[in-house]
Amino acid sequence: MIRTLVKIYATIRGWMNPIKFPEDKNPIWKKVREYEMLEFSKWVNSFEYKSDPLMGLLDHTQTFEHFADPDSKDSRDCDDFARMWFLWGVYNGYQATEYIVGDDGIPPKFHVVTVLRQYSGLYFLCDYQHFGPFQTLEECKECLCRRWSHYKMDSLIFQGYLSD
C-alpha cells in the first residue's frame, strides 16, 4: 500500500516541481556549473540545511536562485540538495534521476536523492554529497542503506520521479 502511494506521490511531485534551470546569465550558476564533481559537492554542502515550512509538511523543491541565497530562511532540505545535483549533472552530461527514498515502516521515513549515470555506465549517488562511482543502481541503494541505518534493502522504496 505504501509503495503504491509513493508511486502516486512521485508522479504528482514531478508535476508540482518542474525542472527549472537557472538562467545562463546567473553569475553563480555560470561559475558552479563548471565545477568538477568534488568541487561542486563542497559548494553545495557549504549551505545550511533548512527544513521546509511546518517541519517539511509543505514540501516543495525550490529554484537554484532560492537555494543559493544565503539569506533564505527555510526550504533547503534534501529535495533541494537533490535538485542542485540534478541540475549540475544534466549540465555536465550525466543522465540524472531524482528518487524518493522510503521504507515501509509505520510511519514511513522519506528522503530524496539524485542518481547520476555516466554514459559509460557508472553511477553516482548524490545524497547531499556524492558517493561512487558504482557499477549498478543496486550498489547506490546499498550505499544509501549504509548511510541511513533506518533503510534496509528488503524494505527500501526507491521511486524515480524526474529524469532528464
MARTORMAR-408935 format. One record per residue: residue number from 1; residue in one letter; x, y, z of N, C-alpha, C, O, CB in turn. Coordinates in Angstrom, 3 decimals. Glycine has a CB too. Example, Ala and Ser with C-alpha at 12.3 -4.5 7.8 and 13.67 -1.06 7.14 Angstrom:
(node 1; 'a'; (13.190; -5.690; 7.800); (12.300; -4.500; 7.800); (13.200; -3.300; 7.800); (14.236; -3.319; 8.465); (11.308; -4.473; 9.046)),
(node 2; 's'; (12.850; -2.250; 7.080); (13.670; -1.060; 7.140); (12.900; 0.030; 7.870); (13.409; 1.138; 8.039); (14.084; -0.598; 5.725)),
//
This chain:
(node 1; 'm'; (0.823; -1.197; 0.000); (0.000; 0.000; 0.000); (0.866; 1.259; 0.000); (0.629; 2.177; -0.785); (-0.935; -0.001; 1.207)),
(node 2; 'i'; (1.883; 1.301; 0.893); (2.749; 2.466; 0.967); (3.495; 2.644; -0.355); (3.662; 3.770; -0.824); (3.744; 2.331; 2.140)),
(node 3; 'r'; (3.939; 1.551; -0.954); (4.648; 1.627; -2.236); (3.762; 2.241; -3.322); (4.236; 3.047; -4.122); (5.119; 0.228; -2.671)),
(node 4; 't'; (2.509; 1.876; -3.356); (1.579; 2.433; -4.336); (1.381; 3.926; -4.093); (1.367; 4.715; -5.038); (0.226; 1.697; -4.280)),
(node 5; 'l'; (1.228; 4.312; -2.834); (1.077; 5.726; -2.505); (2.319; 6.519; -2.898); (2.199; 7.649; -3.372); (0.795; 5.898; -1.013)),
(node 6; 'v'; (3.507; 5.950; -2.711); (4.740; 6.631; -3.097); (4.795; 6.810; -4.613); (5.218; 7.862; -5.094); (5.972; 5.844; -2.602)),
(node 7; 'k'; (4.379; 5.810; -5.360); (4.357; 5.931; -6.825); (3.420; 7.052; -7.262); (3.754; 7.832; -8.155); (3.923; 4.599; -7.472)),
(node 8; 'i'; (2.267; 7.132; -6.643); (1.310; 8.197; -6.971); (1.891; 9.552; -6.575); (1.834; 10.508; -7.348); (-0.051; 7.959; -6.256)),
(node 9; 'y'; (2.445; 9.628; -5.378); (3.043; 10.881; -4.908); (4.203; 11.299; -5.805); (4.363; 12.485; -6.092); (3.525; 10.737; -3.454)),
(node 10; 'a'; (5.013; 10.340; -6.252); (6.142; 10.657; -7.128); (5.655; 11.296; -8.424); (6.258; 12.251; -8.914); (6.960; 9.389; -7.434)),
(node 11; 't'; (4.592; 10.783; -8.966); (4.032; 11.346; -10.192); (3.552; 12.773; -9.953); (3.842; 13.673; -10.740); (2.874; 10.474; -10.709)),
(node 12; 'i'; (2.823; 12.972; -8.871); (2.305; 14.305; -8.540); (3.461; 15.260; -8.252); (3.441; 16.415; -8.679); (1.346; 14.236; -7.320)),
(node 13; 'r'; (4.462; 14.777; -7.531); (5.615; 15.623; -7.189); (6.351; 16.087; -8.439); (6.808; 17.228; -8.504); (6.580; 14.867; -6.268)),
(node 14; 'g'; (6.468; 15.208; -9.432); (7.094; 15.591; -10.688); (6.353; 16.733; -11.371); (6.982; 17.614; -11.958); (7.167; 14.401; -11.613)),
(node 15; 'w'; (5.022; 16.727; -11.302); (4.220; 17.805; -11.885); (4.343; 19.087; -11.062); (4.416; 20.183; -11.617); (2.745; 17.381; -11.986)),
(node 16; 'm'; (4.365; 18.943; -9.734); (4.389; 20.100; -8.850); (5.752; 20.797; -8.820); (5.835; 21.990; -8.525); (4.005; 19.679; -7.455)),
(node 17; 'n'; (6.799; 20.066; -9.121); (8.154; 20.591; -9.003); (8.903; 20.465; -10.321); (9.881; 19.723; -10.410); (8.913; 19.865; -7.896)),
(node 18; 'p'; (8.458; 21.174; -11.334); (9.124; 21.033; -12.628); (10.574; 21.507; -12.561); (10.943; 22.334; -11.727); (8.366; 21.816; -13.701)),
(node 19; 'i'; (11.368; 20.964; -13.452); (12.777; 21.340; -13.516); (12.873; 22.743; -14.106); (12.327; 23.024; -15.173); (13.604; 20.315; -14.364)),
(node 20; 'k'; (13.569; 23.605; -13.398); (13.804; 24.971; -13.868); (15.306; 25.225; -13.797); (15.869; 25.427; -12.721); (12.999; 26.031; -13.014)),
(node 21; 'f'; (15.937; 25.209; -14.962); (17.362; 25.504; -14.983); (17.571; 26.994; -14.761); (16.784; 27.814; -15.234); (18.002; 25.052; -16.317)),
(node 22; 'p'; (18.631; 27.345; -14.041); (18.925; 28.768; -13.850); (19.238; 29.414; -15.201); (19.667; 28.749; -16.144); (20.116; 28.960; -12.863)),
(node 23; 'e'; (19.015; 30.703; -15.266); (19.352; 31.426; -16.485); (20.854; 31.401; -16.691); (21.622; 31.455; -15.731); (18.836; 32.877; -16.426)),
(node 24; 'd'; (21.272; 31.319; -17.948); (22.705; 31.278; -18.259); (23.452; 32.496; -17.737); (24.652; 32.427; -17.471); (22.906; 31.167; -19.752)),
(node 25; 'k'; (22.742; 33.614; -17.592); (23.410; 34.840; -17.127); (23.562; 34.891; -15.603); (24.220; 35.793; -15.085); (22.633; 36.061; -17.599)),
(node 26; 'n'; (22.967; 33.942; -14.882); (23.110; 33.916; -13.423); (24.588; 33.712; -13.080); (25.153; 32.676; -13.431); (22.224; 32.784; -12.785)),
(node 27; 'p'; (25.222; 34.667; -12.409); (26.669; 34.573; -12.196); (27.098; 33.385; -11.324); (28.168; 32.814; -11.538); (27.158; 35.844; -11.568)),
(node 28; 'i'; (26.282; 33.022; -10.363); (26.641; 31.880; -9.510); (26.542; 30.592; -10.319); (27.453; 29.765; -10.279); (25.720; 31.807; -8.252)),
(node 29; 'w'; (25.442; 30.415; -11.053); (25.269; 29.217; -11.877); (26.379; 29.111; -12.915); (26.921; 28.027; -13.129); (23.896; 29.230; -12.568)),
(node 30; 'k'; (26.726; 30.227; -13.567); (27.792; 30.222; -14.571); (29.086; 29.680; -13.983); (29.860; 29.022; -14.678); (28.016; 31.636; -15.126)),
(node 31; 'k'; (29.320; 29.953; -12.717); (30.555; 29.512; -12.060); (30.458; 28.052; -11.617); (31.305; 27.234; -11.977); (30.864; 30.406; -10.850)),
(node 32; 'v'; (29.427; 27.727; -10.839); (29.385; 26.401; -10.202); (29.051; 25.274; -11.170); (29.414; 24.126; -10.912); (28.376; 26.406; -9.087)),
(node 33; 'r'; (28.375; 25.562; -12.271); (28.055; 24.506; -13.224); (29.307; 23.941; -13.879); (29.292; 22.824; -14.397); (27.107; 25.030; -14.288)),
(node 34; 'e'; (30.381; 24.706; -13.857); (31.651; 24.267; -14.446); (32.533; 23.514; -13.459); (33.569; 22.973; -13.845); (32.406; 25.458; -14.982)),
(node 35; 'y'; (32.137; 23.472; -12.190); (32.945; 22.784; -11.186); (33.040; 21.294; -11.489); (32.122; 20.698; -12.052); (32.360; 23.000; -9.789)),
(node 36; 'e'; (34.164; 20.710; -11.106); (34.281; 19.252; -11.091); (33.378; 18.735; -9.975); (32.943; 19.506; -9.119); (35.780; 18.788; -10.883)),
(node 37; 'm'; (33.097; 17.442; -9.980); (32.148; 16.862; -9.036); (32.524; 17.140; -7.579); (31.662; 17.524; -6.789); (32.050; 15.368; -9.261)),
(node 38; 'l'; (33.770; 16.958; -7.217); (34.191; 17.177; -5.828); (34.040; 18.645; -5.435); (33.602; 18.955; -4.328); (35.651; 16.726; -5.631)),
(node 39; 'e'; (34.402; 19.535; -6.340); (34.288; 20.958; -6.061); (32.815; 21.366; -5.927); (32.468; 22.169; -5.061); (34.974; 21.776; -7.169)),
(node 40; 'f'; (31.955; 20.813; -6.783); (30.524; 21.105; -6.681); (29.977; 20.568; -5.357); (29.157; 21.222; -4.712); (29.750; 20.491; -7.881)),
(node 41; 's'; (30.427; 19.384; -4.954); (29.991; 18.803; -3.686); (30.329; 19.725; -2.520); (29.514; 19.927; -1.619); (30.637; 17.429; -3.476)),
(node 42; 'k'; (31.528; 20.277; -2.544); (31.931; 21.204; -1.477); (31.057; 22.456; -1.510); (30.645; 22.954; -0.462); (33.430; 21.589; -1.619)),
(node 43; 'w'; (30.772; 22.970; -2.718); (29.950; 24.173; -2.826); (28.538; 23.913; -2.309); (28.041; 24.656; -1.463); (29.900; 24.660; -4.281)),
(node 44; 'v'; (27.895; 22.867; -2.809); (26.502; 22.615; -2.438); (26.381; 22.332; -0.940); (25.370; 22.671; -0.326); (25.934; 21.434; -3.249)),
(node 45; 'n'; (27.394; 21.723; -0.358); (27.343; 21.412; 1.069); (27.826; 22.556; 1.955); (27.879; 22.415; 3.177); (28.165; 20.190; 1.347)),
(node 46; 's'; (28.177; 23.682; 1.348); (28.511; 24.861; 2.150); (27.244; 25.561; 2.642); (27.310; 26.465; 3.476); (29.374; 25.840; 1.331)),
(node 47; 'f'; (26.084; 25.133; 2.116); (24.808; 25.735; 2.514); (24.188; 24.942; 3.655); (24.239; 23.712; 3.688); (23.835; 25.803; 1.316)),
(node 48; 'e'; (23.609; 25.675; 4.575); (22.968; 25.082; 5.739); (21.660; 24.395; 5.347); (20.885; 24.911; 4.542); (22.709; 26.150; 6.806)),
(node 49; 'y'; (21.435; 23.223; 5.935); (20.160; 22.520; 5.788); (19.093; 23.355; 6.477); (19.279; 23.795; 7.612); (20.223; 21.066; 6.389)),
(node 50; 'k'; (17.975; 23.575; 5.794); (16.850; 24.310; 6.385); (15.573; 23.600; 5.992); (15.288; 23.432; 4.806); (16.826; 25.809; 5.920)),
(node 51; 's'; (14.818; 23.190; 6.963); (13.592; 22.432; 6.726); (12.551; 23.260; 5.998); (12.495; 24.483; 6.124); (13.023; 21.931; 8.036)),
(node 52; 'd'; (11.723; 22.552; 5.227); (10.575; 23.204; 4.599); (9.611; 23.662; 5.694); (9.704; 23.197; 6.830); (9.860; 22.241; 3.591)),
(node 53; 'p'; (8.678; 24.579; 5.361); (7.712; 25.062; 6.353); (6.935; 23.925; 7.016); (6.686; 22.882; 6.411); (6.740; 26.026; 5.699)),
(node 54; 'l'; (6.565; 24.151; 8.257); (5.819; 23.185; 9.071); (6.561; 21.851; 9.157); (5.962; 20.781; 9.049); (4.409; 22.969; 8.490)),
(node 55; 'm'; (7.879; 21.941; 9.353); (8.746; 20.754; 9.507); (8.627; 19.815; 8.307); (8.631; 18.594; 8.463); (8.389; 19.992; 10.801)),
(node 56; 'g'; (8.523; 20.386; 7.127); (8.504; 19.584; 5.914); (7.124; 19.226; 5.408); (7.000; 18.632; 4.337); (9.256; 18.352; 6.139)),
(node 57; 'l'; (6.092; 19.568; 6.142); (4.745; 19.228; 5.705); (4.414; 19.924; 4.379); (3.767; 19.337; 3.512); (3.719; 19.614; 6.787)),
(node 58; 'l'; (4.856; 21.167; 4.227); (4.672; 21.895; 2.968); (5.945; 21.742; 2.133); (6.721; 22.686; 1.981); (4.345; 23.413; 3.229)),
(node 59; 'd'; (6.140; 20.556; 1.606); (7.364; 20.213; 0.903); (7.307; 20.692; -0.539); (6.364; 20.391; -1.270); (7.605; 18.709; 0.952)),
(node 60; 'h'; (8.318; 21.433; -0.933); (8.397; 21.938; -2.301); (9.860; 22.155; -2.651); (10.617; 22.719; -1.861); (7.580; 23.258; -2.469)),
(node 61; 't'; (10.255; 21.709; -3.828); (11.620; 21.909; -4.271); (11.774; 23.336; -4.773); (11.010; 23.801; -5.619); (12.003; 20.892; -5.369)),
(node 62; 'q'; (12.772; 24.018; -4.239); (12.997; 25.412; -4.590); (13.876; 25.542; -5.836); (14.463; 24.566; -6.304); (13.635; 26.149; -3.419)),
(node 63; 't'; (13.953; 26.739; -6.351); (14.790; 27.018; -7.510); (16.254; 27.154; -7.099); (16.574; 27.272; -5.916); (14.314; 28.293; -8.220)),
(node 64; 'f'; (17.123; 27.134; -8.086); (18.547; 27.342; -7.843); (18.777; 28.668; -7.128); (19.552; 28.737; -6.175); (19.333; 27.304; -9.162)),
(node 65; 'e'; (18.105; 29.717; -7.586); (18.296; 31.045; -7.002); (17.925; 31.057; -5.519); (18.622; 31.665; -4.706); (17.463; 32.083; -7.761)),
(node 66; 'h'; (16.845; 30.397; -5.175); (16.444; 30.315; -3.766); (17.480; 29.531; -2.962); (17.894; 29.955; -1.883); (15.051; 29.655; -3.634)),
(node 67; 'f'; (17.891; 28.385; -3.501); (18.867; 27.546; -2.804); (20.151; 28.323; -2.538); (20.690; 28.264; -1.433); (19.172; 26.279; -3.620)),
(node 68; 'a'; (20.648; 29.052; -3.539); (21.935; 29.734; -3.437); (21.864; 31.056; -2.674); (22.886; 31.719; -2.499); (22.480; 29.983; -4.813)),
(node 69; 'd'; (20.681; 31.448; -2.219); (20.513; 32.691; -1.469); (20.901; 32.453; -0.008); (20.205; 31.729; 0.704); (19.046; 33.213; -1.576)),
(node 70; 'p'; (21.993; 33.050; 0.440); (22.422; 32.811; 1.825); (21.435; 33.328; 2.869); (21.493; 32.921; 4.029); (23.762; 33.455; 2.055)),
(node 71; 'd'; (20.534; 34.215; 2.468); (19.557; 34.767; 3.407); (18.262; 33.977; 3.462); (17.325; 34.378; 4.152); (19.252; 36.184; 3.046)),
(node 72; 's'; (18.192; 32.861; 2.746); (16.982; 32.042; 2.754); (16.673; 31.585; 4.174); (17.546; 31.084; 4.883); (17.136; 30.825; 1.815)),
(node 73; 'k'; (15.435; 31.761; 4.572); (15.030; 31.405; 5.944); (14.629; 29.937; 6.086); (14.712; 29.374; 7.178); (13.872; 32.284; 6.382)),
(node 74; 'd'; (14.196; 29.317; 4.989); (13.782; 27.923; 5.064); (13.894; 27.289; 3.677); (14.371; 27.913; 2.729); (12.333; 27.804; 5.612)),
(node 75; 's'; (13.463; 26.086; 3.585); (13.353; 25.375; 2.313); (14.693; 25.111; 1.640); (14.921; 25.516; 0.500); (12.484; 26.150; 1.383)),
(node 76; 'r'; (15.550; 24.444; 2.341); (16.777; 23.951; 1.739); (17.037; 22.583; 2.375); (17.997; 22.386; 3.120); (17.996; 24.958; 1.955)),
(node 77; 'd'; (16.142; 21.653; 2.048); (16.258; 20.330; 2.635); (16.668; 19.328; 1.564); (17.159; 19.723; 0.507); (14.933; 19.906; 3.299)),
(node 78; 'c'; (16.473; 18.041; 1.824); (17.039; 17.002; 0.969); (16.612; 17.108; -0.490); (17.421; 16.869; -1.387); (16.654; 15.660; 1.495)),
(node 79; 'd'; (15.351; 17.465; -0.741); (14.919; 17.560; -2.135); (15.575; 18.723; -2.860); (15.785; 18.658; -4.071); (13.415; 17.700; -2.206)),
(node 80; 'd'; (15.899; 19.778; -2.141); (16.577; 20.915; -2.748); (18.036; 20.574; -3.072); (18.541; 20.948; -4.130); (16.509; 22.133; -1.816)),
(node 81; 'f'; (18.703; 19.872; -2.171); (20.067; 19.411; -2.447); (20.051; 18.446; -3.644); (20.909; 18.522; -4.524); (20.683; 18.717; -1.187)),
(node 82; 'a'; (19.067; 17.541; -3.660); (18.959; 16.595; -4.774); (18.755; 17.338; -6.091); (19.326; 16.947; -7.109); (17.800; 15.606; -4.536)),
(node 83; 'r'; (17.953; 18.400; -6.089); (17.700; 19.155; -7.315); (18.963; 19.868; -7.799); (19.204; 19.952; -9.003); (16.578; 20.173; -7.088)),
(node 84; 'm'; (19.769; 20.380; -6.862); (21.014; 21.036; -7.278); (21.930; 20.030; -7.981); (22.562; 20.348; -8.988); (21.737; 21.665; -6.054)),
(node 85; 'w'; (21.992; 18.802; -7.429); (22.786; 17.749; -8.069); (22.209; 17.392; -9.438); (22.957; 17.156; -10.387); (22.842; 16.496; -7.174)),
(node 86; 'f'; (20.899; 17.353; -9.539); (20.247; 17.051; -10.807); (20.649; 18.087; -11.863); (21.070; 17.727; -12.963); (18.706; 17.017; -10.632)),
(node 87; 'l'; (20.519; 19.366; -11.527); (20.848; 20.437; -12.462); (22.308; 20.363; -12.900); (22.616; 20.451; -14.089); (20.559; 21.799; -11.830)),
(node 88; 'w'; (23.204; 20.199; -11.924); (24.631; 20.110; -12.234); (24.906; 18.891; -13.113); (25.659; 18.974; -14.083); (25.468; 20.037; -10.935)),
(node 89; 'g'; (24.290; 17.763; -12.767); (24.529; 16.534; -13.518); (24.089; 16.639; -14.969); (24.830; 16.254; -15.873); (23.819; 15.385; -12.858)),
(node 90; 'v'; (22.889; 17.157; -15.199); (22.401; 17.294; -16.566); (23.313; 18.244; -17.346); (23.686; 17.955; -18.483); (20.936; 17.806; -16.579)),
(node 91; 'y'; (23.668; 19.365; -16.742); (24.549; 20.317; -17.426); (25.869; 19.652; -17.813); (26.437; 19.963; -18.860); (24.815; 21.545; -16.532)),
(node 92; 'n'; (26.352; 18.751; -16.982); (27.650; 18.121; -17.209); (27.570; 16.785; -17.949); (28.534; 16.020; -17.957); (28.336; 17.915; -15.897)),
(node 93; 'g'; (26.431; 16.507; -18.564); (26.318; 15.363; -19.458); (25.967; 14.035; -18.819); (26.146; 12.988; -19.442); (27.561; 15.207; -20.164)),
(node 94; 'y'; (25.470; 14.052; -17.585); (25.025; 12.825; -16.924); (23.544; 12.597; -17.208); (22.800; 13.544; -17.460); (25.281; 12.896; -15.396)),
(node 95; 'q'; (23.129; 11.353; -17.167); (21.707; 11.050; -17.058); (21.388; 11.237; -15.578); (22.087; 10.692; -14.724); (21.346; 9.571; -17.585)),
(node 96; 'a'; (20.360; 11.984; -15.271); (20.049; 12.305; -13.872); (18.618; 11.902; -13.571); (17.712; 12.137; -14.371); (20.261; 13.818; -13.580)),
(node 97; 't'; (18.424; 11.289; -12.405); (17.089; 10.938; -11.936); (16.996; 11.265; -10.457); (17.874; 10.902; -9.675); (16.773; 9.437; -12.196)),
(node 98; 'e'; (15.927; 11.953; -10.079); (15.640; 12.155; -8.659); (14.819; 10.971; -8.181); (13.964; 10.458; -8.904); (14.885; 13.511; -8.405)),
(node 99; 'y'; (15.086; 10.547; -6.965); (14.382; 9.414; -6.370); (13.813; 9.807; -5.023); (14.466; 10.483; -4.228); (15.315; 8.204; -6.223)),
(node 100; 'i'; (12.590; 9.377; -4.778); (12.034; 9.402; -3.429); (12.449; 8.086; -2.795); (12.225; 7.013; -3.355); (10.450; 9.595; -3.427)),
(node 101; 'v'; (13.046; 8.181; -1.638); (13.500; 7.007; -0.905); (12.631; 6.882; 0.335); (12.333; 7.881; 0.989); (15.023; 7.109; -0.531)),
(node 102; 'g'; (12.233; 5.697; 0.654); (11.425; 5.485; 1.836); (11.545; 4.059; 2.316); (12.256; 3.237; 1.738); (9.979; 5.827; 1.562)),
(node 103; 'd'; (10.838; 3.794; 3.373); (10.745; 2.427; 3.874); (9.272; 2.119; 4.091); (8.414; 2.994; 3.974); (11.571; 2.236; 5.198)),
(node 104; 'd'; (8.998; 0.877; 4.405); (7.594; 0.521; 4.592); (7.213; 0.476; 6.065); (6.292; -0.238; 6.461); (7.303; -0.822; 3.945)),
(node 105; 'g'; (7.943; 1.258; 6.879); (7.626; 1.346; 8.306); (6.390; 2.197; 8.546); (5.884; 2.868; 7.646); (8.809; 1.920; 9.080)),
(node 106; 'i'; (5.924; 2.149; 9.774); (4.791; 2.971; 10.183); (5.275; 3.862; 11.318); (5.554; 3.339; 12.398); (3.555; 2.090; 10.620)),
(node 107; 'p'; (5.388; 5.151; 11.144); (5.222; 5.865; 9.889); (6.469; 5.679; 9.020); (7.560; 5.466; 9.549); (4.952; 7.368; 10.145)),
(node 108; 'p'; (6.321; 5.755; 7.714); (7.483; 5.618; 6.842); (8.390; 6.844; 6.952); (7.934; 7.942; 7.270); (7.039; 5.413; 5.384)),
(node 109; 'k'; (9.676; 6.638; 6.686); (10.642; 7.741; 6.669); (11.028; 7.978; 5.217); (11.425; 7.051; 4.511); (11.913; 7.426; 7.560)),
(node 110; 'f'; (10.908; 9.229; 4.776); (11.184; 9.559; 3.383); (12.368; 10.492; 3.245); (12.718; 11.234; 4.163); (9.970; 10.181; 2.746)),
(node 111; 'h'; (12.971; 10.434; 2.076); (14.177; 11.200; 1.758); (14.194; 11.362; 0.237); (13.510; 10.618; -0.465); (15.500; 10.481; 2.293)),
(node 112; 'v'; (14.956; 12.314; -0.277); (15.105; 12.496; -1.715); (16.585; 12.563; -2.052); (17.355; 13.247; -1.377); (14.368; 13.774; -2.198)),
(node 113; 'v'; (16.976; 11.853; -3.097); (18.353; 11.847; -3.591); (18.325; 11.957; -5.113); (17.275; 11.815; -5.739); (19.113; 10.554; -3.136)),
(node 114; 't'; (19.476; 12.209; -5.690); (19.645; 12.143; -7.142); (20.674; 11.074; -7.444); (21.666; 10.927; -6.731); (20.077; 13.526; -7.739)),
(node 115; 'v'; (20.426; 10.332; -8.506); (21.415; 9.389; -9.018); (21.844; 9.891; -10.388); (21.020; 10.138; -11.269); (20.841; 7.921; -9.092)),
(node 116; 'l'; (23.154; 10.035; -10.544); (23.735; 10.439; -11.823); (24.352; 9.217; -12.472); (25.003; 8.405; -11.814); (24.796; 11.569; -11.638)),
(node 117; 'r'; (24.136; 9.097; -13.775); (24.706; 7.969; -14.513); (25.502; 8.514; -15.680); (24.993; 9.263; -16.513); (23.599; 6.989; -15.006)),
(node 118; 'q'; (26.770; 8.117; -15.718); (27.598; 8.481; -16.864); (27.179; 7.625; -18.043); (26.661; 6.523; -17.865); (29.118; 8.301; -16.552)),
(node 119; 'y'; (27.399; 8.123; -19.229); (27.037; 7.346; -20.406); (27.920; 6.111; -20.547); (27.601; 5.204; -21.317); (27.137; 8.209; -21.659)),
(node 120; 's'; (29.026; 6.070; -19.808); (29.859; 4.862; -19.769); (29.243; 3.792; -18.874); (29.684; 2.643; -18.880); (31.272; 5.203; -19.278)),
(node 121; 'g'; (28.213; 4.175; -18.098); (27.503; 3.202; -17.279); (27.737; 3.311; -15.788); (27.061; 2.621; -15.025); (27.869; 1.861; -17.708)),
(node 122; 'l'; (28.658; 4.141; -15.335); (28.912; 4.271; -13.902); (27.877; 5.179; -13.255); (27.398; 6.132; -13.869); (30.324; 4.814; -13.652)),
(node 123; 'y'; (27.541; 4.873; -12.008); (26.524; 5.603; -11.252); (27.165; 6.358; -10.088); (28.186; 5.941; -9.541); (25.437; 4.637; -10.732)),
(node 124; 'f'; (26.537; 7.478; -9.725); (26.910; 8.231; -8.531); (25.643; 8.512; -7.739); (24.648; 8.985; -8.288); (27.655; 9.560; -8.898)),
(node 125; 'l'; (25.686; 8.221; -6.459); (24.604; 8.562; -5.546); (24.894; 9.949; -4.994); (25.947; 10.178; -4.400); (24.461; 7.504; -4.394)),
(node 126; 'c'; (23.968; 10.868; -5.189); (24.132; 12.232; -4.686); (23.135; 12.443; -3.562); (21.981; 12.810; -3.779); (23.932; 13.290; -5.820)),
(node 127; 'd'; (23.616; 12.203; -2.371); (22.840; 12.293; -1.137); (23.528; 13.358; -0.291); (24.307; 13.035; 0.606); (22.749; 10.890; -0.376)),
(node 128; 'y'; (23.249; 14.595; -0.569); (23.967; 15.779; -0.112); (25.331; 15.817; -0.801); (25.561; 16.681; -1.647); (24.124; 15.779; 1.446)),
(node 129; 'q'; (26.219; 14.922; -0.468); (27.476; 14.818; -1.207); (27.383; 13.642; -2.165); (26.394; 12.909; -2.159); (28.689; 14.654; -0.242)),
(node 130; 'h'; (28.398; 13.459; -2.978); (28.348; 12.367; -3.960); (29.100; 11.140; -3.432); (30.070; 11.256; -2.683); (28.951; 12.825; -5.317)),
(node 131; 'f'; (28.628; 9.983; -3.840); (29.245; 8.702; -3.489); (29.352; 7.887; -4.766); (28.455; 7.909; -5.609); (28.418; 7.935; -2.386)),
(node 132; 'g'; (30.432; 7.183; -4.894); (30.626; 6.359; -6.077); (31.991; 6.637; -6.662); (32.803; 7.339; -6.060); (29.526; 6.616; -7.121)),
(node 133; 'p'; (32.239; 6.097; -7.814); (31.288; 5.512; -8.750); (30.898; 4.088; -8.374); (31.641; 3.364; -7.711); (31.864; 5.528; -10.141)),
(node 134; 'f'; (29.714; 3.719; -8.820); (29.185; 2.375; -8.636); (28.904; 1.763; -10.000); (28.654; 2.469; -10.977); (27.901; 2.393; -7.762)),
(node 135; 'q'; (28.949; 0.457; -10.045); (28.683; -0.252; -11.291); (27.190; -0.379; -11.585); (26.783; -0.463; -12.743); (29.310; -1.626; -11.243)),
(node 136; 't'; (26.367; -0.391; -10.512); (24.940; -0.638; -10.689); (24.116; 0.293; -9.790); (24.623; 0.861; -8.823); (24.607; -2.114; -10.381)),
(node 137; 'l'; (22.856; 0.431; -10.133); (21.930; 1.179; -9.292); (21.762; 0.485; -7.942); (21.584; 1.147; -6.919); (20.567; 1.333; -9.993)),
(node 138; 'e'; (21.818; -0.844; -7.937); (21.712; -1.590; -6.671); (22.815; -1.188; -5.701); (22.573; -1.094; -4.497); (21.773; -3.106; -6.932)),
(node 139; 'e'; (24.015; -0.951; -6.203); (25.114; -0.516; -5.333); (24.826; 0.857; -4.742); (25.202; 1.132; -3.602); (26.441; -0.487; -6.112)),
(node 140; 'c'; (24.163; 1.723; -5.506); (23.749; 3.030; -4.961); (22.782; 2.830; -3.800); (22.896; 3.489; -2.767); (23.090; 3.908; -6.064)),
(node 141; 'k'; (21.834; 1.920; -3.976); (20.861; 1.638; -2.919); (21.553; 1.077; -1.677); (21.221; 1.457; -0.554); (19.792; 0.650; -3.421)),
(node 142; 'e'; (22.513; 0.175; -1.879); (23.257; -0.382; -0.742); (24.016; 0.709; 0.003); (24.050; 0.713; 1.234); (24.233; -1.469; -1.218)),
(node 143; 'c'; (24.623; 1.631; -0.734); (25.329; 2.754; -0.117); (24.356; 3.596; 0.710); (24.673; 4.001; 1.828); (26.019; 3.626; -1.196)),
(node 144; 'l'; (23.195; 3.852; 0.165); (22.185; 4.628; 0.871); (21.801; 3.944; 2.183); (21.667; 4.602; 3.215); (20.945; 4.824; -0.014)),
(node 145; 'c'; (21.626; 2.635; 2.138); (21.249; 1.893; 3.348); (22.374; 1.919; 4.386); (22.104; 1.915; 5.587); (20.894; 0.436; 2.994)),
(node 146; 'r'; (23.604; 1.943; 3.944); (24.724; 2.059; 4.893); (24.757; 3.451; 5.521); (25.076; 3.594; 6.701); (26.070; 1.764; 4.187)),
(node 147; 'r'; (24.427; 4.473; 4.737); (24.452; 5.855; 5.235); (23.311; 6.144; 6.205); (23.498; 6.872; 7.180); (24.386; 6.828; 4.072)),
(node 148; 'w'; (22.144; 5.586; 5.948); (20.948; 5.836; 6.748); (20.476; 4.493; 7.295); (19.804; 3.736; 6.595); (19.818; 6.543; 5.900)),
(node 149; 's'; (20.820; 4.202; 8.524); (20.601; 2.864; 9.081); (19.128; 2.460; 9.162); (18.843; 1.267; 9.264); (21.204; 2.789; 10.450)),
(node 150; 'h'; (18.187; 3.396; 9.122); (16.771; 3.007; 9.183); (16.281; 2.434; 7.858); (15.203; 1.841; 7.813); (15.911; 4.206; 9.572)),
(node 151; 'y'; (17.047; 2.596; 6.774); (16.673; 1.989; 5.498); (17.334; 0.622; 5.375); (18.530; 0.475; 5.624); (17.075; 2.901; 4.307)),
(node 152; 'k'; (16.557; -0.361; 4.993); (17.045; -1.734; 4.786); (16.715; -2.144; 3.364); (15.653; -1.801; 2.844); (16.413; -2.737; 5.817)),
(node 153; 'm'; (17.618; -2.872; 2.738); (17.423; -3.255; 1.341); (16.100; -3.988; 1.121); (15.450; -3.799; 0.093); (18.575; -4.129; 0.879)),
(node 154; 'd'; (15.698; -4.829; 2.090); (14.481; -5.624; 1.883); (13.190; -4.819; 2.055); (12.111; -5.304; 1.716); (14.471; -6.788; 2.843)),
(node 155; 's'; (13.293; -3.584; 2.581); (12.086; -2.768; 2.736); (12.239; -1.398; 2.095); (11.424; -0.504; 2.325); (11.746; -2.609; 4.207)),
(node 156; 'l'; (13.283; -1.234; 1.293); (13.578; 0.064; 0.683); (12.590; 0.380; -0.442); (12.322; -0.455; -1.307); (15.019; 0.086; 0.144)),
(node 157; 'i'; (12.061; 1.591; -0.410); (11.254; 2.101; -1.521); (12.165; 3.100; -2.245); (12.689; 4.032; -1.634); (9.872; 2.780; -1.021)),
(node 158; 'f'; (12.343; 2.894; -3.535); (13.251; 3.715; -4.332); (12.520; 4.045; -5.614); (12.588; 3.295; -6.588); (14.620; 2.986; -4.616)),
(node 159; 'q'; (11.815; 5.178; -5.615); (10.932; 5.522; -6.720); (11.440; 6.750; -7.459); (11.453; 7.848; -6.903); (9.514; 5.761; -6.215)),
(node 160; 'g'; (11.859; 6.573; -8.714); (12.289; 7.704; -9.528); (11.105; 8.557; -9.942); (10.033; 8.035; -10.250); (13.043; 7.220; -10.761)),
(node 161; 'y'; (11.300; 9.889; -9.948); (10.193; 10.730; -10.357); (10.576; 11.842; -11.308); (9.679; 12.490; -11.847); (9.557; 11.311; -9.169)),
(node 162; 'l'; (11.818; 12.101; -11.542); (12.236; 13.041; -12.574); (13.463; 12.482; -13.250); (14.330; 11.895; -12.601); (12.515; 14.450; -11.986)),
(node 163; 's'; (13.534; 12.657; -14.507); (14.706; 12.197; -15.241); (14.937; 13.147; -16.393); (13.999; 13.732; -16.933); (14.532; 10.734; -15.746)),
(node 164; 'd'; (16.193; 13.294; -16.762); (16.495; 14.200; -17.881); (16.068; 13.589; -19.194); (16.242; 14.204; -20.247); (17.990; 14.534; -17.925)),
//
